[in-house]
Amino acid sequence: MRILGIDPGLQRTGFGVIDADGPRLAYVASGVIDTAEAPRGDLPLRLKIIFEGVAEVVSRYEPEAASAEIVFVNVNPQSTLLLGQARGAALAALVSAGLPVAEYTAVQMKKAVTGHGLAAKAQIQEMVKRLLALPGVPGKDAADALGLAIAHAHAGGTLAALAEATPLARRAHAQYRRGRAYRAAPPRRSR
């Protein structure tokens, strides 16, 4: 299975493509979609560059599945909103290409790649290099995207088996704060 990982960012969106055959992983491609050519205040143009860049990657490498990082609320709400819009542009490109998209938190990706949820960027880069037998360390954004693809290669089969065995529903709402998930209240029982 060919998997595309996307690490969304407004200035640099990382992408990584791997082939997964059971436990064997093979590197296909990685890089970044850079929006530096757009004027700093031109948000619509930056989103267009991200959308078209992801669409081009999908067209060139023809993945069968995609994985993207879930955005958390940062200290700066404005930065979080901008990052969410960049993520939305990337997800729209993936979905418009008909790809199934899995979403993973940064902690889930770090655990899948390094075995530790609080791993530093350098550790992720080094483990991605080792897992994919790369000649050099990939850049930070590309390494995160490859890490997301690796996480999906490891977890995707399990999630698919669970989906077949039990009816799973996507969360309608989840907001993360300090590592906890806040969900809608459970349905009330009638008296």
C-alpha distance (Angstrom), angle and dihedral (degrees) to the residues before:
residue distance angle dihedral
M1 . . .
R2 3.80 . .
I3 3.82 112.6 .
L4 3.80 129.1 -167.6
G5 3.80 118.3 -155.0
I6 3.80 120.5 -160.1
D7 3.82 125.0 -162.0
P8 3.81 101.9 -170.2
G9 3.77 122.4 -143.0
L10 3.78 134.4 154.3
Q11 3.80 94.6 -131.1
R12 3.81 99.6 27.7
T13 3.80 124.7 16.9
G14 3.78 111.2 -168.5
F15 3.79 122.8 -145.8
G16 3.77 131.8 -171.8
V17 3.79 130.5 -178.8
I18 3.80 124.0 -161.6
D19 3.78 137.2 169.4
A20 3.81 114.8 -132.0
D21 3.79 122.0 -162.6
G22 3.79 105.7 174.4
P23 3.81 106.0 -62.0
R24 3.83 92.8 -15.3
L25 3.79 115.5 99.6
A26 3.80 125.5 -168.9
Y27 3.78 127.8 -170.2
V28 3.81 116.1 -123.5
A29 3.82 106.9 166.4
S30 3.79 144.7 -35.7
G31 3.77 140.5 -179.8
V32 3.76 144.4 120.8
I33 3.76 136.6 -81.3
D34 3.80 102.4 -136.2
T35 3.80 121.3 -158.0
A36 3.83 95.1 -172.9
E37 3.81 91.2 113.3
A38 3.82 89.7 66.6
P39 3.80 118.4 82.5
R40 3.81 110.2 -98.2
G41 3.82 94.6 -113.5
D42 3.81 96.8 44.4
L43 3.81 100.7 98.2
P44 3.84 96.6 165.7
L45 3.82 91.5 54.9
R46 3.83 91.4 48.7
L47 3.81 90.6 50.8
K48 3.81 89.9 49.0
I49 3.82 90.5 52.4
I50 3.82 90.7 50.7
F51 3.81 93.2 47.1
E52 3.80 93.6 47.8
G53 3.80 92.7 42.4
V54 3.80 93.2 53.4
A55 3.81 90.1 44.7
E56 3.82 89.6 52.7
V57 3.81 92.1 49.8
V58 3.82 90.0 50.3
S59 3.80 91.2 48.4
R60 3.81 93.9 47.5
Y61 3.82 100.1 44.4
E62 3.83 101.0 27.3
P63 3.82 99.6 -145.6
E64 3.79 120.5 -165.1
A65 3.82 94.8 -147.2
A66 3.78 138.7 13.8
S67 3.78 136.6 -151.2
A68 3.78 128.3 -162.2
E69 3.77 135.9 -173.7
I70 3.79 118.9 -104.7
V71 3.79 111.3 -124.9
F72 3.79 118.7 -126.6
V73 3.77 127.4 -153.9
N74 3.79 108.1 -94.8
V75 3.79 129.1 -157.1
N76 3.81 89.0 -96.6
P77 3.82 110.5 60.1
Q78 3.82 92.5 -163.1
S79 3.81 91.0 57.5
T80 3.79 89.8 48.6
L81 3.81 91.6 52.7
L82 3.81 92.2 48.9
L83 3.81 92.1 47.6
G84 3.80 89.6 48.5
Q85 3.79 90.2 54.6
A86 3.81 91.5 50.4
R87 3.80 89.1 49.5
G88 3.80 89.7 49.1
A89 3.81 91.6 53.5
A90 3.82 90.7 50.9
L91 3.82 93.1 46.3
A92 3.81 91.3 47.9
A93 3.81 89.9 54.5
L94 3.82 91.3 49.5
V95 3.79 94.8 47.0
S96 3.81 93.4 44.0
A97 3.82 87.2 56.6
G98 3.82 88.9 55.3
L99 3.80 96.2 -112.3
P100 3.79 122.6 149.7
V101 3.81 107.2 -122.8
A102 3.81 124.9 -150.6
E103 3.79 119.4 -166.0
Y104 3.80 126.1 -146.2
T105 3.78 133.4 179.8
A106 3.79 120.2 -123.3
V107 3.82 88.7 -109.4
Q108 3.82 91.9 53.4
M109 3.80 90.8 49.7
K110 3.81 92.5 47.6
K111 3.82 91.5 50.0
A112 3.80 91.4 49.3
V113 3.79 92.8 50.2
T114 3.80 105.2 32.9
G115 3.81 104.2 14.2
H116 3.80 90.2 -120.0
G117 3.82 125.3 89.1
L118 3.80 94.6 -150.3
A119 3.81 97.4 51.9
A120 3.81 118.4 147.6
K121 3.81 122.4 -118.9
A122 3.82 91.1 -105.6
Q123 3.82 90.5 55.5
I124 3.80 91.2 50.9
Q125 3.79 91.1 49.0
E126 3.81 92.4 50.0
M127 3.82 94.7 46.6
V128 3.82 92.3 47.3
K129 3.81 87.6 51.7
R130 3.81 90.6 51.6
L131 3.82 97.7 41.9
L132 3.81 92.3 50.3
A133 3.83 96.1 35.4
L134 3.79 92.2 -124.0
P135 3.81 120.2 176.0
G136 3.81 91.6 -131.6
V137 3.78 142.1 14.0
P138 3.83 113.0 -82.0
G139 3.80 120.9 -130.1
K140 3.82 118.2 -88.5
D141 3.81 97.0 -102.0
A142 3.80 93.9 43.2
A143 3.83 90.9 46.2
D144 3.81 91.2 53.1
A145 3.81 90.5 48.7
L146 3.81 91.5 48.7
G147 3.82 87.7 47.5
L148 3.81 89.9 55.2
A149 3.80 90.3 51.1
I150 3.82 89.9 48.8
A151 3.82 90.6 49.1
H152 3.79 89.4 53.2
A153 3.80 91.7 46.7
H154 3.82 88.7 55.6
A155 3.81 98.8 38.9
G156 3.80 103.0 27.5
G157 3.80 95.8 80.3
T158 3.77 92.1 48.8
L159 3.79 92.0 48.5
A160 3.82 91.1 48.9
A161 3.81 91.3 50.4
L162 3.81 90.4 49.8
A163 3.79 90.9 49.1
E164 3.80 90.7 53.9
A165 3.80 93.2 46.2
T166 3.79 98.1 45.8
P167 3.77 134.4 17.7
L168 3.79 106.5 -101.7
A169 3.76 123.2 -167.8
R170 3.77 125.6 -159.7
R171 3.76 114.1 -115.5
A172 3.74 109.9 -96.8
H173 3.78 90.9 -155.2
A174 3.75 136.2 8.7
Q175 3.75 128.5 161.0
Y176 3.77 119.8 -175.0
R177 3.74 122.5 -146.3
R178 3.77 126.2 165.5
G179 3.80 90.5 -14.4
R180 3.80 97.3 -54.6
A181 3.78 127.5 111.9
Y182 3.77 117.9 -133.2
R183 3.78 112.8 -154.0
A184 3.74 135.2 -177.6
A185 3.80 114.2 -82.7
P186 3.81 115.4 -90.6
P187 3.80 116.0 -100.1
R188 3.80 114.7 -84.0
R189 3.77 119.2 -111.9
S190 3.78 116.2 -122.4
R191 3.80 117.3 -123.5
